[in-house]
Each structure stands twice: as C-alpha cells, then as structure tokens.
Amino acid sequence: MAKASPRPHRAALTRMLRATGLAHVPEEAPLVELLRSLADELDNGGGSRPRIEYRNALRDARAVLNSTVRSPVRKAPDVSEPEMDEKPDPEPKPNDLAAFKQRKGISA
C-alpha cells in the first residue's frame, strides 16, 4: 500500500497542474502561485479561511481551463494551401491547342 503524502494538497495540485498544463501558461502565473501557496498553507494545518480561499482559487483555475478548452483554436494560415475562395489555375493539358493559342495571344 502506498504511503500517504505528507503534503496531500500540494501533491494533488501538482498533479492537476501537470495534467492540465496550467503551470506553463504565463498569464496564469499569479493564480498558480496563489494555489501553491494556499495548498502549502492547508498542508501545514491551515484553518477554514485558507480552505475557502483555496476552493475559490480552484474555481478560478477551473474557469480558466474551461474557457481555454471551449475557445476555438485558430490555425495559422498555411501559405502553401489556397484559400477556400481562391481556385488554383488549372494546369493546361500538354496537347491543348486552344489553351496554347490563348497563352501566346494567337487568334484564328
């Protein structure tokens, strides 16, 4: 049987941060640090106030994660792919006399 972690809140938070990648989002660094600080406080015997603050910070983290999951990820346009409205010029057939005349400006 596995031994219980002496810091269960910090261990659980670390697993969540690794699984979600939230620790690697620069914009959310203050929230991540707040969560870590509150988890440490709870592991050191914090009272009801740190628990409430921790729970609220976890809600904020979940809201951030839910907003990033639901927002559409925009792919950068690939210059090699034509846009949907653009149609590539069809390749002329090697033996197409009419296309040859048109390209060379020959009439008749």
Wavefront OBJ file of the C-alpha trace (Angstrom):
o trace
v 0.000 0.000 0.000
v 1.295 3.447 -0.938
v 2.293 5.783 1.855
v 0.162 8.929 2.161
v 1.896 12.108 1.112
v 2.840 14.456 3.956
v 1.611 17.281 1.689
v -1.610 15.948 0.121
v -2.951 19.305 -1.086
v 0.310 20.316 -2.738
v 0.676 16.851 -4.307
v -2.872 16.944 -5.702
v -2.363 20.465 -7.016
v 0.905 19.476 -8.695
v -0.831 16.555 -10.427
v -3.590 18.878 -11.651
v -1.111 21.482 -12.910
v 0.893 18.852 -14.777
v -2.176 17.216 -16.288
v -3.701 20.480 -17.487
v -0.523 22.384 -18.374
v -1.790 25.419 -16.456
v 1.613 25.870 -14.824
v 3.064 26.683 -18.264
v 0.619 29.491 -19.091
v 2.445 32.767 -18.344
v -0.763 34.770 -17.999
v -1.931 32.481 -15.190
v 1.317 32.504 -13.176
v -0.170 34.588 -10.326
v -3.107 32.193 -9.984
v -0.770 29.183 -9.998
v 1.418 30.738 -7.297
v -1.647 31.569 -5.204
v -2.841 27.974 -5.498
v 0.571 26.649 -4.481
v 0.764 28.991 -1.508
v -2.720 28.078 -0.309
v -2.062 24.337 -0.778
v 1.085 24.664 1.334
v -0.862 26.568 3.985
v -3.501 23.829 4.114
v -0.848 21.127 4.348
v 0.645 22.995 7.316
v -2.648 22.903 9.206
v -4.420 25.974 7.850
v -7.872 26.732 9.162
v -11.202 27.386 7.484
v -10.243 30.704 5.873
v -7.390 29.226 3.750
v -9.747 26.385 2.754
v -12.315 28.856 1.486
v -9.657 30.851 -0.360
v -8.192 27.643 -1.832
v -11.594 26.473 -3.007
v -12.256 29.856 -4.637
v -8.855 29.822 -6.336
v -9.562 26.307 -7.629
v -12.846 27.578 -9.093
v -10.922 30.333 -10.843
v -8.457 27.772 -12.205
v -11.301 25.604 -13.483
v -12.911 28.616 -15.134
v -9.619 29.406 -16.881
v -9.262 25.806 -18.022
v -12.865 25.626 -19.221
v -12.534 28.864 -21.172
v -9.386 27.679 -22.936
v -10.876 24.297 -23.780
v -14.063 25.772 -25.213
v -12.486 28.595 -27.170
v -11.719 27.653 -30.754
v -8.103 27.218 -31.590
v -7.248 29.196 -34.677
v -4.785 27.586 -37.001
v -2.271 29.882 -38.610
v -2.883 30.046 -42.342
v -0.589 27.840 -44.343
v 0.859 29.717 -47.299
v 1.012 26.544 -49.342
v -2.734 25.935 -49.057
v -5.009 28.074 -51.248
v -7.842 29.908 -49.515
v -11.306 28.469 -49.917
v -12.409 31.320 -52.184
v -9.331 31.085 -54.346
v -9.258 28.430 -57.012
v -5.875 27.441 -58.334
v -5.364 27.920 -62.042
v -5.891 24.614 -63.777
v -2.805 23.202 -65.404
v -3.142 23.248 -69.167
v -3.057 19.910 -70.856
v 0.120 19.426 -72.894
v -1.792 18.976 -76.159
v -4.472 21.648 -75.642
v -4.164 23.811 -78.797
v -6.808 26.349 -77.738
v -5.060 26.984 -74.395
v -1.708 27.313 -76.182
v -3.116 29.873 -78.623
v -4.719 31.826 -75.788
v -1.476 31.932 -73.784
v 0.501 33.116 -76.801
v -2.157 35.608 -77.926
v -2.714 33.897 -81.286
v -6.113 34.410 -82.843
v -7.579 32.408 -85.713
l 1 2 3 4 5 6 7 8 9 10 11 12 13 14 15 16 17 18 19 20 21 22 23 24 25 26 27 28 29 30 31 32 33 34 35 36 37 38 39 40 41 42 43 44 45 46 47 48 49 50 51 52 53 54 55 56 57 58 59 60 61 62 63 64 65 66 67 68 69 70 71 72 73 74 75 76 77 78 79 80 81 82 83 84 85 86 87 88 89 90 91 92 93 94 95 96 97 98 99 100 101 102 103 104 105 106 107 108
